[in-house]
Amino acid sequence: MRLLLVTNQLDLGGAERFVVRLANELARRGHAVHVASSGGPLAAGLLPDVGQWEVDARAKSPWGVWHLSRQLGSLMTGLDVDL
């Protein structure tokens, strides 16, 4: 299965650590996993098999959210993700 996980950042934190662990475990189980975020130090903990995509996931303004939705839409189409 081709999966895209989206989180606002990969800075130090519980939810961010969970995303990294989940992505790595899904990749170990044979799934094609990609993570889209604004980046951060925890990105270094992702396995080489996990695709990393930097997007402006911290957007708060209507224009920023619109731009993010366009970025994610293009990413999902290009990667042909299932979920």
mmCIF file of the N, C-alpha and C atoms, coordinates in Angstrom:
data_MODEL
# 
_entry.id   MODEL 
# 
loop_
_atom_site.group_PDB 
_atom_site.id 
_atom_site.type_symbol 
_atom_site.label_atom_id 
_atom_site.label_alt_id 
_atom_site.label_comp_id 
_atom_site.label_asym_id 
_atom_site.label_entity_id 
_atom_site.label_seq_id 
_atom_site.pdbx_PDB_ins_code 
_atom_site.Cartn_x 
_atom_site.Cartn_y 
_atom_site.Cartn_z 
_atom_site.occupancy 
_atom_site.B_iso_or_equiv 
_atom_site.pdbx_formal_charge 
_atom_site.auth_seq_id 
_atom_site.auth_comp_id 
_atom_site.auth_asym_id 
_atom_site.auth_atom_id 
_atom_site.pdbx_PDB_model_num 
ATOM 1   N N  . MET A 1 1  ? 0.846  -1.177 0.000  1.00 0.00 ? 1  MET A N  1 
ATOM 2   C CA . MET A 1 1  ? 0.000  0.000  0.000  1.00 0.00 ? 1  MET A CA 1 
ATOM 3   C C  . MET A 1 1  ? 0.889  1.237  0.000  1.00 0.00 ? 1  MET A C  1 
ATOM 4   N N  . ARG A 1 2  ? 0.499  2.257  -0.732 1.00 0.00 ? 2  ARG A N  1 
ATOM 5   C CA . ARG A 1 2  ? 1.223  3.529  -0.786 1.00 0.00 ? 2  ARG A CA 1 
ATOM 6   C C  . ARG A 1 2  ? 0.549  4.504  0.175  1.00 0.00 ? 2  ARG A C  1 
ATOM 7   N N  . LEU A 1 3  ? 1.305  4.967  1.162  1.00 0.00 ? 3  LEU A N  1 
ATOM 8   C CA . LEU A 1 3  ? 0.754  5.794  2.231  1.00 0.00 ? 3  LEU A CA 1 
ATOM 9   C C  . LEU A 1 3  ? 1.451  7.144  2.310  1.00 0.00 ? 3  LEU A C  1 
ATOM 10  N N  . LEU A 1 4  ? 0.683  8.177  2.607  1.00 0.00 ? 4  LEU A N  1 
ATOM 11  C CA . LEU A 1 4  ? 1.230  9.507  2.860  1.00 0.00 ? 4  LEU A CA 1 
ATOM 12  C C  . LEU A 1 4  ? 0.803  9.944  4.249  1.00 0.00 ? 4  LEU A C  1 
ATOM 13  N N  . LEU A 1 5  ? 1.770  10.157 5.124  1.00 0.00 ? 5  LEU A N  1 
ATOM 14  C CA . LEU A 1 5  ? 1.518  10.677 6.464  1.00 0.00 ? 5  LEU A CA 1 
ATOM 15  C C  . LEU A 1 5  ? 1.822  12.165 6.445  1.00 0.00 ? 5  LEU A C  1 
ATOM 16  N N  . VAL A 1 6  ? 0.920  12.962 6.991  1.00 0.00 ? 6  VAL A N  1 
ATOM 17  C CA . VAL A 1 6  ? 1.092  14.416 7.003  1.00 0.00 ? 6  VAL A CA 1 
ATOM 18  C C  . VAL A 1 6  ? 1.088  14.892 8.443  1.00 0.00 ? 6  VAL A C  1 
ATOM 19  N N  . THR A 1 7  ? 2.107  15.663 8.797  1.00 0.00 ? 7  THR A N  1 
ATOM 20  C CA . THR A 1 7  ? 2.181  16.281 10.120 1.00 0.00 ? 7  THR A CA 1 
ATOM 21  C C  . THR A 1 7  ? 2.755  17.675 9.940  1.00 0.00 ? 7  THR A C  1 
ATOM 22  N N  . ASN A 1 8  ? 2.432  18.563 10.858 1.00 0.00 ? 8  ASN A N  1 
ATOM 23  C CA . ASN A 1 8  ? 2.879  19.941 10.659 1.00 0.00 ? 8  ASN A CA 1 
ATOM 24  C C  . ASN A 1 8  ? 4.390  20.107 10.789 1.00 0.00 ? 8  ASN A C  1 
ATOM 25  N N  . GLN A 1 9  ? 5.043  19.262 11.588 1.00 0.00 ? 9  GLN A N  1 
ATOM 26  C CA . GLN A 1 9  ? 6.481  19.389 11.784 1.00 0.00 ? 9  GLN A CA 1 
ATOM 27  C C  . GLN A 1 9  ? 7.042  18.089 12.316 1.00 0.00 ? 9  GLN A C  1 
ATOM 28  N N  . LEU A 1 10 ? 8.354  17.980 12.318 1.00 0.00 ? 10 LEU A N  1 
ATOM 29  C CA . LEU A 1 10 ? 9.028  16.831 12.913 1.00 0.00 ? 10 LEU A CA 1 
ATOM 30  C C  . LEU A 1 10 ? 10.017 17.309 13.968 1.00 0.00 ? 10 LEU A C  1 
ATOM 31  N N  . ASP A 1 11 ? 9.583  18.305 14.750 1.00 0.00 ? 11 ASP A N  1 
ATOM 32  C CA . ASP A 1 11 ? 10.369 18.762 15.888 1.00 0.00 ? 11 ASP A CA 1 
ATOM 33  C C  . ASP A 1 11 ? 10.152 17.783 17.038 1.00 0.00 ? 11 ASP A C  1 
ATOM 34  N N  . LEU A 1 12 ? 10.864 17.989 18.122 1.00 0.00 ? 12 LEU A N  1 
ATOM 35  C CA . LEU A 1 12 ? 10.750 17.088 19.261 1.00 0.00 ? 12 LEU A CA 1 
ATOM 36  C C  . LEU A 1 12 ? 9.367  17.186 19.886 1.00 0.00 ? 12 LEU A C  1 
ATOM 37  N N  . GLY A 1 13 ? 8.732  16.053 20.027 1.00 0.00 ? 13 GLY A N  1 
ATOM 38  C CA . GLY A 1 13 ? 7.405  16.000 20.627 1.00 0.00 ? 13 GLY A CA 1 
ATOM 39  C C  . GLY A 1 13 ? 6.830  14.599 20.505 1.00 0.00 ? 13 GLY A C  1 
ATOM 40  N N  . GLY A 1 14 ? 5.822  14.313 21.295 1.00 0.00 ? 14 GLY A N  1 
ATOM 41  C CA . GLY A 1 14 ? 5.227  12.981 21.322 1.00 0.00 ? 14 GLY A CA 1 
ATOM 42  C C  . GLY A 1 14 ? 4.557  12.585 20.021 1.00 0.00 ? 14 GLY A C  1 
ATOM 43  N N  . ALA A 1 15 ? 3.733  13.463 19.462 1.00 0.00 ? 15 ALA A N  1 
ATOM 44  C CA . ALA A 1 15 ? 3.038  13.139 18.220 1.00 0.00 ? 15 ALA A CA 1 
ATOM 45  C C  . ALA A 1 15 ? 4.031  12.973 17.076 1.00 0.00 ? 15 ALA A C  1 
ATOM 46  N N  . GLU A 1 16 ? 5.053  13.801 17.058 1.00 0.00 ? 16 GLU A N  1 
ATOM 47  C CA . GLU A 1 16 ? 6.053  13.736 16.003 1.00 0.00 ? 16 GLU A CA 1 
ATOM 48  C C  . GLU A 1 16 ? 6.845  12.437 16.082 1.00 0.00 ? 16 GLU A C  1 
ATOM 49  N N  . ARG A 1 17 ? 7.207  12.037 17.296 1.00 0.00 ? 17 ARG A N  1 
ATOM 50  C CA . ARG A 1 17 ? 7.914  10.765 17.490 1.00 0.00 ? 17 ARG A CA 1 
ATOM 51  C C  . ARG A 1 17 ? 7.039  9.599  17.030 1.00 0.00 ? 17 ARG A C  1 
ATOM 52  N N  . PHE A 1 18 ? 5.741  9.691  17.305 1.00 0.00 ? 18 PHE A N  1 
ATOM 53  C CA . PHE A 1 18 ? 4.814  8.650  16.884 1.00 0.00 ? 18 PHE A CA 1 
ATOM 54  C C  . PHE A 1 18 ? 4.780  8.545  15.356 1.00 0.00 ? 18 PHE A C  1 
ATOM 55  N N  . VAL A 1 19 ? 4.751  9.672  14.664 1.00 0.00 ? 19 VAL A N  1 
ATOM 56  C CA . VAL A 1 19 ? 4.721  9.664  13.200 1.00 0.00 ? 19 VAL A CA 1 
ATOM 57  C C  . VAL A 1 19 ? 5.977  8.983  12.657 1.00 0.00 ? 19 VAL A C  1 
ATOM 58  N N  . VAL A 1 20 ? 7.128  9.288  13.222 1.00 0.00 ? 20 VAL A N  1 
ATOM 59  C CA . VAL A 1 20 ? 8.380  8.673  12.773 1.00 0.00 ? 20 VAL A CA 1 
ATOM 60  C C  . VAL A 1 20 ? 8.349  7.168  13.026 1.00 0.00 ? 20 VAL A C  1 
ATOM 61  N N  . ARG A 1 21 ? 7.928  6.744  14.218 1.00 0.00 ? 21 ARG A N  1 
ATOM 62  C CA . ARG A 1 21 ? 7.854  5.310  14.526 1.00 0.00 ? 21 ARG A CA 1 
ATOM 63  C C  . ARG A 1 21 ? 6.865  4.599  13.612 1.00 0.00 ? 21 ARG A C  1 
ATOM 64  N N  . LEU A 1 22 ? 5.710  5.219  13.385 1.00 0.00 ? 22 LEU A N  1 
ATOM 65  C CA . LEU A 1 22 ? 4.690  4.627  12.525 1.00 0.00 ? 22 LEU A CA 1 
ATOM 66  C C  . LEU A 1 22 ? 5.198  4.496  11.086 1.00 0.00 ? 22 LEU A C  1 
ATOM 67  N N  . ALA A 1 23 ? 5.797  5.549  10.563 1.00 0.00 ? 23 ALA A N  1 
ATOM 68  C CA . ALA A 1 23 ? 6.322  5.519  9.199  1.00 0.00 ? 23 ALA A CA 1 
ATOM 69  C C  . ALA A 1 23 ? 7.376  4.427  9.044  1.00 0.00 ? 23 ALA A C  1 
ATOM 70  N N  . ASN A 1 24 ? 8.285  4.342  10.000 1.00 0.00 ? 24 ASN A N  1 
ATOM 71  C CA . ASN A 1 24 ? 9.347  3.337  9.932  1.00 0.00 ? 24 ASN A CA 1 
ATOM 72  C C  . ASN A 1 24 ? 8.785  1.919  10.007 1.00 0.00 ? 24 ASN A C  1 
ATOM 73  N N  . GLU A 1 25 ? 7.844  1.690  10.890 1.00 0.00 ? 25 GLU A N  1 
ATOM 74  C CA . GLU A 1 25 ? 7.274  0.347  11.033 1.00 0.00 ? 25 GLU A CA 1 
ATOM 75  C C  . GLU A 1 25 ? 6.473  -0.045 9.795  1.00 0.00 ? 25 GLU A C  1 
ATOM 76  N N  . LEU A 1 26 ? 5.708  0.884  9.244  1.00 0.00 ? 26 LEU A N  1 
ATOM 77  C CA . LEU A 1 26 ? 4.960  0.583  8.023  1.00 0.00 ? 26 LEU A CA 1 
ATOM 78  C C  . LEU A 1 26 ? 5.909  0.272  6.863  1.00 0.00 ? 26 LEU A C  1 
ATOM 79  N N  . ALA A 1 27 ? 7.022  1.007  6.780  1.00 0.00 ? 27 ALA A N  1 
ATOM 80  C CA . ALA A 1 27 ? 8.014  0.740  5.732  1.00 0.00 ? 27 ALA A CA 1 
ATOM 81  C C  . ALA A 1 27 ? 8.642  -0.636 5.932  1.00 0.00 ? 27 ALA A C  1 
ATOM 82  N N  . ARG A 1 28 ? 8.942  -0.997 7.178  1.00 0.00 ? 28 ARG A N  1 
ATOM 83  C CA . ARG A 1 28 ? 9.505  -2.326 7.468  1.00 0.00 ? 28 ARG A CA 1 
ATOM 84  C C  . ARG A 1 28 ? 8.546  -3.440 7.049  1.00 0.00 ? 28 ARG A C  1 
ATOM 85  N N  . ARG A 1 29 ? 7.266  -3.160 7.116  1.00 0.00 ? 29 ARG A N  1 
ATOM 86  C CA . ARG A 1 29 ? 6.253  -4.159 6.753  1.00 0.00 ? 29 ARG A CA 1 
ATOM 87  C C  . ARG A 1 29 ? 5.965  -4.183 5.257  1.00 0.00 ? 29 ARG A C  1 
ATOM 88  N N  . GLY A 1 30 ? 6.710  -3.411 4.500  1.00 0.00 ? 30 GLY A N  1 
ATOM 89  C CA . GLY A 1 30 ? 6.624  -3.486 3.053  1.00 0.00 ? 30 GLY A CA 1 
ATOM 90  C C  . GLY A 1 30 ? 5.774  -2.438 2.367  1.00 0.00 ? 30 GLY A C  1 
ATOM 91  N N  . HIS A 1 31 ? 5.267  -1.473 3.111  1.00 0.00 ? 31 HIS A N  1 
ATOM 92  C CA . HIS A 1 31 ? 4.468  -0.419 2.510  1.00 0.00 ? 31 HIS A CA 1 
ATOM 93  C C  . HIS A 1 31 ? 5.370  0.687  1.963  1.00 0.00 ? 31 HIS A C  1 
ATOM 94  N N  . ALA A 1 32 ? 4.907  1.363  0.933  1.00 0.00 ? 32 ALA A N  1 
ATOM 95  C CA . ALA A 1 32 ? 5.610  2.531  0.404  1.00 0.00 ? 32 ALA A CA 1 
ATOM 96  C C  . ALA A 1 32 ? 5.110  3.735  1.196  1.00 0.00 ? 32 ALA A C  1 
ATOM 97  N N  . VAL A 1 33 ? 5.952  4.262  2.077  1.00 0.00 ? 33 VAL A N  1 
ATOM 98  C CA . VAL A 1 33 ? 5.549  5.307  3.008  1.00 0.00 ? 33 VAL A CA 1 
ATOM 99  C C  . VAL A 1 33 ? 6.251  6.615  2.676  1.00 0.00 ? 33 VAL A C  1 
ATOM 100 N N  . HIS A 1 34 ? 5.485  7.697  2.728  1.00 0.00 ? 34 HIS A N  1 
ATOM 101 C CA . HIS A 1 34 ? 6.009  9.045  2.520  1.00 0.00 ? 34 HIS A CA 1 
ATOM 102 C C  . HIS A 1 34 ? 5.506  9.915  3.663  1.00 0.00 ? 34 HIS A C  1 
ATOM 103 N N  . VAL A 1 35 ? 6.341  10.843 4.109  1.00 0.00 ? 35 VAL A N  1 
ATOM 104 C CA . VAL A 1 35 ? 5.965  11.775 5.177  1.00 0.00 ? 35 VAL A CA 1 
ATOM 105 C C  . VAL A 1 35 ? 6.094  13.194 4.629  1.00 0.00 ? 35 VAL A C  1 
ATOM 106 N N  . ALA A 1 36 ? 5.018  13.957 4.754  1.00 0.00 ? 36 ALA A N  1 
ATOM 107 C CA . ALA A 1 36 ? 5.024  15.369 4.361  1.00 0.00 ? 36 ALA A CA 1 
ATOM 108 C C  . ALA A 1 36 ? 4.937  16.214 5.621  1.00 0.00 ? 36 ALA A C  1 
ATOM 109 N N  . SER A 1 37 ? 5.857  17.154 5.778  1.00 0.00 ? 37 SER A N  1 
ATOM 110 C CA . SER A 1 37 ? 5.876  18.026 6.950  1.00 0.00 ? 37 SER A CA 1 
ATOM 111 C C  . SER A 1 37 ? 6.725  19.252 6.647  1.00 0.00 ? 37 SER A C  1 
ATOM 112 N N  . SER A 1 38 ? 6.806  20.145 7.629  1.00 0.00 ? 38 SER A N  1 
ATOM 113 C CA . SER A 1 38 ? 7.686  21.303 7.517  1.00 0.00 ? 38 SER A CA 1 
ATOM 114 C C  . SER A 1 38 ? 9.116  20.958 7.914  1.00 0.00 ? 38 SER A C  1 
ATOM 115 N N  . GLY A 1 39 ? 9.373  19.695 8.203  1.00 0.00 ? 39 GLY A N  1 
ATOM 116 C CA . GLY A 1 39 ? 10.712 19.245 8.568  1.00 0.00 ? 39 GLY A CA 1 
ATOM 117 C C  . GLY A 1 39 ? 10.980 19.383 10.053 1.00 0.00 ? 39 GLY A C  1 
ATOM 118 N N  . GLY A 1 40 ? 12.192 19.096 10.445 1.00 0.00 ? 40 GLY A N  1 
ATOM 119 C CA . GLY A 1 40 ? 12.604 19.166 11.833 1.00 0.00 ? 40 GLY A CA 1 
ATOM 120 C C  . GLY A 1 40 ? 13.634 18.098 12.138 1.00 0.00 ? 40 GLY A C  1 
ATOM 121 N N  . PRO A 1 41 ? 14.197 18.128 13.343 1.00 0.00 ? 41 PRO A N  1 
ATOM 122 C CA . PRO A 1 41 ? 15.287 17.211 13.688 1.00 0.00 ? 41 PRO A CA 1 
ATOM 123 C C  . PRO A 1 41 ? 14.898 15.729 13.679 1.00 0.00 ? 41 PRO A C  1 
ATOM 124 N N  . LEU A 1 42 ? 13.642 15.401 13.915 1.00 0.00 ? 42 LEU A N  1 
ATOM 125 C CA . LEU A 1 42 ? 13.249 13.997 13.939 1.00 0.00 ? 42 LEU A CA 1 
ATOM 126 C C  . LEU A 1 42 ? 13.217 13.372 12.547 1.00 0.00 ? 42 LEU A C  1 
ATOM 127 N N  . ALA A 1 43 ? 13.262 14.185 11.498 1.00 0.00 ? 43 ALA A N  1 
ATOM 128 C CA . ALA A 1 43 ? 13.286 13.659 10.135 1.00 0.00 ? 43 ALA A CA 1 
ATOM 129 C C  . ALA A 1 43 ? 14.502 12.759 9.915  1.00 0.00 ? 43 ALA A C  1 
ATOM 130 N N  . ALA A 1 44 ? 15.577 13.023 10.637 1.00 0.00 ? 44 ALA A N  1 
ATOM 131 C CA . ALA A 1 44 ? 16.786 12.204 10.517 1.00 0.00 ? 44 ALA A CA 1 
ATOM 132 C C  . ALA A 1 44 ? 16.551 10.778 10.988 1.00 0.00 ? 44 ALA A C  1 
ATOM 133 N N  . GLY A 1 45 ? 15.521 10.548 11.795 1.00 0.00 ? 45 GLY A N  1 
ATOM 134 C CA . GLY A 1 45 ? 15.214 9.213  12.298 1.00 0.00 ? 45 GLY A CA 1 
ATOM 135 C C  . GLY A 1 45 ? 14.389 8.366  11.356 1.00 0.00 ? 45 GLY A C  1 
ATOM 136 N N  . LEU A 1 46 ? 13.955 8.930  10.235 1.00 0.00 ? 46 LEU A N  1 
ATOM 137 C CA . LEU A 1 46 ? 13.187 8.154  9.264  1.00 0.00 ? 46 LEU A CA 1 
ATOM 138 C C  . LEU A 1 46 ? 14.118 7.230  8.486  1.00 0.00 ? 46 LEU A C  1 
ATOM 139 N N  . LEU A 1 47 ? 13.649 6.034  8.219  1.00 0.00 ? 47 LEU A N  1 
ATOM 140 C CA . LEU A 1 47 ? 14.428 5.081  7.439  1.00 0.00 ? 47 LEU A CA 1 
ATOM 141 C C  . LEU A 1 47 ? 14.656 5.619  6.025  1.00 0.00 ? 47 LEU A C  1 
ATOM 142 N N  . PRO A 1 48 ? 15.734 5.177  5.379  1.00 0.00 ? 48 PRO A N  1 
ATOM 143 C CA . PRO A 1 48 ? 15.997 5.636  4.004  1.00 0.00 ? 48 PRO A CA 1 
ATOM 144 C C  . PRO A 1 48 ? 14.865 5.282  3.031  1.00 0.00 ? 48 PRO A C  1 
ATOM 145 N N  . ASP A 1 49 ? 14.106 4.232  3.317  1.00 0.00 ? 49 ASP A N  1 
ATOM 146 C CA . ASP A 1 49 ? 12.995 3.821  2.449  1.00 0.00 ? 49 ASP A CA 1 
ATOM 147 C C  . ASP A 1 49 ? 11.796 4.755  2.541  1.00 0.00 ? 49 ASP A C  1 
ATOM 148 N N  . VAL A 1 50 ? 11.745 5.583  3.576  1.00 0.00 ? 50 VAL A N  1 
ATOM 149 C CA . VAL A 1 50 ? 10.614 6.486  3.777  1.00 0.00 ? 50 VAL A CA 1 
ATOM 150 C C  . VAL A 1 50 ? 10.874 7.785  3.015  1.00 0.00 ? 50 VAL A C  1 
ATOM 151 N N  . GLY A 1 51 ? 9.960  8.124  2.115  1.00 0.00 ? 51 GLY A N  1 
ATOM 152 C CA . GLY A 1 51 ? 10.093 9.369  1.366  1.00 0.00 ? 51 GLY A CA 1 
ATOM 153 C C  . GLY A 1 51 ? 9.788  10.567 2.238  1.00 0.00 ? 51 GLY A C  1 
ATOM 154 N N  . GLN A 1 52 ? 10.585 11.596 2.131  1.00 0.00 ? 52 GLN A N  1 
ATOM 155 C CA . GLN A 1 52 ? 10.379 12.819 2.906  1.00 0.00 ? 52 GLN A CA 1 
ATOM 156 C C  . GLN A 1 52 ? 10.075 13.968 1.957  1.00 0.00 ? 52 GLN A C  1 
ATOM 157 N N  . TRP A 1 53 ? 8.992  14.675 2.237  1.00 0.00 ? 53 TRP A N  1 
ATOM 158 C CA . TRP A 1 53 ? 8.565  15.791 1.400  1.00 0.00 ? 53 TRP A CA 1 
ATOM 159 C C  . TRP A 1 53 ? 8.347  17.012 2.284  1.00 0.00 ? 53 TRP A C  1 
ATOM 160 N N  . GLU A 1 54 ? 9.000  18.096 1.945  1.00 0.00 ? 54 GLU A N  1 
ATOM 161 C CA . GLU A 1 54 ? 8.845  19.315 2.730  1.00 0.00 ? 54 GLU A CA 1 
ATOM 162 C C  . GLU A 1 54 ? 7.730  20.172 2.140  1.00 0.00 ? 54 GLU A C  1 
ATOM 163 N N  . VAL A 1 55 ? 6.755  20.460 2.971  1.00 0.00 ? 55 VAL A N  1 
ATOM 164 C CA . VAL A 1 55 ? 5.636  21.330 2.603  1.00 0.00 ? 55 VAL A CA 1 
ATOM 165 C C  . VAL A 1 55 ? 5.475  22.364 3.709  1.00 0.00 ? 55 VAL A C  1 
ATOM 166 N N  . ASP A 1 56 ? 4.794  23.443 3.428  1.00 0.00 ? 56 ASP A N  1 
ATOM 167 C CA . ASP A 1 56 ? 4.551  24.480 4.432  1.00 0.00 ? 56 ASP A CA 1 
ATOM 168 C C  . ASP A 1 56 ? 3.338  24.075 5.268  1.00 0.00 ? 56 ASP A C  1 
ATOM 169 N N  . ALA A 1 57 ? 3.549  23.081 6.129  1.00 0.00 ? 57 ALA A N  1 
ATOM 170 C CA . ALA A 1 57 ? 2.447  22.508 6.902  1.00 0.00 ? 57 ALA A CA 1 
ATOM 171 C C  . ALA A 1 57 ? 2.095  23.330 8.146  1.00 0.00 ? 57 ALA A C  1 
ATOM 172 N N  . ARG A 1 58 ? 2.747  24.453 8.338  1.00 0.00 ? 58 ARG A N  1 
ATOM 173 C CA . ARG A 1 58 ? 2.428  25.314 9.488  1.00 0.00 ? 58 ARG A CA 1 
ATOM 174 C C  . ARG A 1 58 ? 1.546  26.485 9.083  1.00 0.00 ? 58 ARG A C  1 
ATOM 175 N N  . ALA A 1 59 ? 0.991  26.403 7.904  1.00 0.00 ? 59 ALA A N  1 
ATOM 176 C CA . ALA A 1 59 ? 0.175  27.496 7.369  1.00 0.00 ? 59 ALA A CA 1 
ATOM 177 C C  . ALA A 1 59 ? -1.030 27.771 8.256  1.00 0.00 ? 59 ALA A C  1 
ATOM 178 N N  . LYS A 1 60 ? -1.317 29.041 8.472  1.00 0.00 ? 60 LYS A N  1 
ATOM 179 C CA . LYS A 1 60 ? -2.460 29.433 9.296  1.00 0.00 ? 60 LYS A CA 1 
ATOM 180 C C  . LYS A 1 60 ? -3.413 30.368 8.557  1.00 0.00 ? 60 LYS A C  1 
ATOM 181 N N  . SER A 1 61 ? -2.892 31.118 7.624  1.00 0.00 ? 61 SER A N  1 
ATOM 182 C CA . SER A 1 61 ? -3.745 32.057 6.890  1.00 0.00 ? 61 SER A CA 1 
ATOM 183 C C  . SER A 1 61 ? -4.557 31.294 5.847  1.00 0.00 ? 61 SER A C  1 
ATOM 184 N N  . PRO A 1 62 ? -5.677 31.832 5.418  1.00 0.00 ? 62 PRO A N  1 
ATOM 185 C CA . PRO A 1 62 ? -6.451 31.161 4.363  1.00 0.00 ? 62 PRO A CA 1 
ATOM 186 C C  . PRO A 1 62 ? -5.619 30.902 3.105  1.00 0.00 ? 62 PRO A C  1 
ATOM 187 N N  . TRP A 1 63 ? -4.794 31.873 2.703  1.00 0.00 ? 63 TRP A N  1 
ATOM 188 C CA . TRP A 1 63 ? -3.941 31.687 1.542  1.00 0.00 ? 63 TRP A CA 1 
ATOM 189 C C  . TRP A 1 63 ? -2.938 30.560 1.779  1.00 0.00 ? 63 TRP A C  1 
ATOM 190 N N  . GLY A 1 64 ? -2.347 30.509 2.966  1.00 0.00 ? 64 GLY A N  1 
ATOM 191 C CA . GLY A 1 64 ? -1.378 29.467 3.293  1.00 0.00 ? 64 GLY A CA 1 
ATOM 192 C C  . GLY A 1 64 ? -2.015 28.086 3.306  1.00 0.00 ? 64 GLY A C  1 
ATOM 193 N N  . VAL A 1 65 ? -3.211 27.982 3.849  1.00 0.00 ? 65 VAL A N  1 
ATOM 194 C CA . VAL A 1 65 ? -3.917 26.700 3.879  1.00 0.00 ? 65 VAL A CA 1 
ATOM 195 C C  . VAL A 1 65 ? -4.283 26.268 2.457  1.00 0.00 ? 65 VAL A C  1 
ATOM 196 N N  . TRP A 1 66 ? -4.707 27.228 1.631  1.00 0.00 ? 66 TRP A N  1 
ATOM 197 C CA . TRP A 1 66 ? -5.028 26.917 0.243  1.00 0.00 ? 66 TRP A CA 1 
ATOM 198 C C  . TRP A 1 66 ? -3.784 26.389 -0.480 1.00 0.00 ? 66 TRP A C  1 
ATOM 199 N N  . HIS A 1 67 ? -2.652 27.070 -0.272 1.00 0.00 ? 67 HIS A N  1 
ATOM 200 C CA . HIS A 1 67 ? -1.398 26.658 -0.906 1.00 0.00 ? 67 HIS A CA 1 
ATOM 201 C C  . HIS A 1 67 ? -0.996 25.256 -0.434 1.00 0.00 ? 67 HIS A C  1 
ATOM 202 N N  . LEU A 1 68 ? -1.133 24.993 0.862  1.00 0.00 ? 68 LEU A N  1 
ATOM 203 C CA . LEU A 1 68 ? -0.809 23.675 1.409  1.00 0.00 ? 68 LEU A CA 1 
ATOM 204 C C  . LEU A 1 68 ? -1.697 22.602 0.789  1.00 0.00 ? 68 LEU A C  1 
ATOM 205 N N  . SER A 1 69 ? -2.990 22.891 0.654  1.00 0.00 ? 69 SER A N  1 
ATOM 206 C CA . SER A 1 69 ? -3.890 21.892 0.071  1.00 0.00 ? 69 SER A CA 1 
ATOM 207 C C  . SER A 1 69 ? -3.504 21.596 -1.377 1.00 0.00 ? 69 SER A C  1 
ATOM 208 N N  . ARG A 1 70 ? -3.066 22.609 -2.101 1.00 0.00 ? 70 ARG A N  1 
ATOM 209 C CA . ARG A 1 70 ? -2.600 22.394 -3.476 1.00 0.00 ? 70 ARG A CA 1 
ATOM 210 C C  . ARG A 1 70 ? -1.326 21.551 -3.495 1.00 0.00 ? 70 ARG A C  1 
ATOM 211 N N  . GLN A 1 71 ? -0.396 21.840 -2.579 1.00 0.00 ? 71 GLN A N  1 
ATOM 212 C CA . GLN A 1 71 ? 0.844  21.064 -2.496 1.00 0.00 ? 71 GLN A CA 1 
ATOM 213 C C  . GLN A 1 71 ? 0.538  19.593 -2.198 1.00 0.00 ? 71 GLN A C  1 
ATOM 214 N N  . LEU A 1 72 ? -0.326 19.364 -1.218 1.00 0.00 ? 72 LEU A N  1 
ATOM 215 C CA . LEU A 1 72 ? -0.652 17.991 -0.832 1.00 0.00 ? 72 LEU A CA 1 
ATOM 216 C C  . LEU A 1 72 ? -1.413 17.270 -1.945 1.00 0.00 ? 72 LEU A C  1 
ATOM 217 N N  . GLY A 1 73 ? -2.306 17.973 -2.622 1.00 0.00 ? 73 GLY A N  1 
ATOM 218 C CA . GLY A 1 73 ? -3.029 17.370 -3.734 1.00 0.00 ? 73 GLY A CA 1 
ATOM 219 C C  . GLY A 1 73 ? -2.089 16.929 -4.843 1.00 0.00 ? 73 GLY A C  1 
ATOM 220 N N  . SER A 1 74 ? -1.150 17.782 -5.188 1.00 0.00 ? 74 SER A N  1 
ATOM 221 C CA . SER A 1 74 ? -0.165 17.436 -6.216 1.00 0.00 ? 74 SER A CA 1 
ATOM 222 C C  . SER A 1 74 ? 0.704  16.268 -5.772 1.00 0.00 ? 74 SER A C  1 
ATOM 223 N N  . LEU A 1 75 ? 1.086  16.289 -4.507 1.00 0.00 ? 75 LEU A N  1 
ATOM 224 C CA . LEU A 1 75 ? 1.916  15.217 -3.963 1.00 0.00 ? 75 LEU A CA 1 
ATOM 225 C C  . LEU A 1 75 ? 1.171  13.888 -4.001 1.00 0.00 ? 75 LEU A C  1 
ATOM 226 N N  . MET A 1 76 ? -0.083 13.889 -3.582 1.00 0.00 ? 76 MET A N  1 
ATOM 227 C CA . MET A 1 76 ? -0.870 12.655 -3.579 1.00 0.00 ? 76 MET A CA 1 
ATOM 228 C C  . MET A 1 76 ? -1.066 12.115 -4.993 1.00 0.00 ? 76 MET A C  1 
ATOM 229 N N  . THR A 1 77 ? -1.292 12.999 -5.938 1.00 0.00 ? 77 THR A N  1 
ATOM 230 C CA . THR A 1 77 ? -1.460 12.569 -7.332 1.00 0.00 ? 77 THR A CA 1 
ATOM 231 C C  . THR A 1 77 ? -0.153 12.026 -7.884 1.00 0.00 ? 77 THR A C  1 
ATOM 232 N N  . GLY A 1 78 ? 0.925  12.742 -7.629 1.00 0.00 ? 78 GLY A N  1 
ATOM 233 C CA . GLY A 1 78 ? 2.224  12.321 -8.148 1.00 0.00 ? 78 GLY A CA 1 
ATOM 234 C C  . GLY A 1 78 ? 2.720  11.010 -7.568 1.00 0.00 ? 78 GLY A C  1 
ATOM 235 N N  . LEU A 1 79 ? 2.448  10.780 -6.292 1.00 0.00 ? 79 LEU A N  1 
ATOM 236 C CA . LEU A 1 79 ? 2.882  9.553  -5.638 1.00 0.00 ? 79 LEU A CA 1 
ATOM 237 C C  . LEU A 1 79 ? 1.871  8.423  -5.815 1.00 0.00 ? 79 LEU A C  1 
ATOM 238 N N  . ASP A 1 80 ? 0.690  8.755  -6.317 1.00 0.00 ? 80 ASP A N  1 
ATOM 239 C CA . ASP A 1 80 ? -0.393 7.779  -6.492 1.00 0.00 ? 80 ASP A CA 1 
ATOM 240 C C  . ASP A 1 80 ? -0.665 7.030  -5.186 1.00 0.00 ? 80 ASP A C  1 
ATOM 241 N N  . VAL A 1 81 ? -0.860 7.802  -4.100 1.00 0.00 ? 81 VAL A N  1 
ATOM 242 C CA . VAL A 1 81 ? -1.062 7.195  -2.786 1.00 0.00 ? 81 VAL A CA 1 
ATOM 243 C C  . VAL A 1 81 ? -2.436 6.546  -2.673 1.00 0.00 ? 81 VAL A C  1 
ATOM 244 N N  . ASP A 1 82 ? -2.494 5.495  -1.862 1.00 0.00 ? 82 ASP A N  1 
ATOM 245 C CA . ASP A 1 82 ? -3.755 4.817  -1.572 1.00 0.00 ? 82 ASP A CA 1 
ATOM 246 C C  . ASP A 1 82 ? -4.462 5.440  -0.368 1.00 0.00 ? 82 ASP A C  1 
ATOM 247 N N  . LEU A 1 83 ? -3.665 5.911  0.575  1.00 0.00 ? 83 LEU A N  1 
ATOM 248 C CA . LEU A 1 83 ? -4.232 6.448  1.816  1.00 0.00 ? 83 LEU A CA 1 
ATOM 249 C C  . LEU A 1 83 ? -3.325 7.527  2.369  1.00 0.00 ? 83 LEU A C  1 
# 
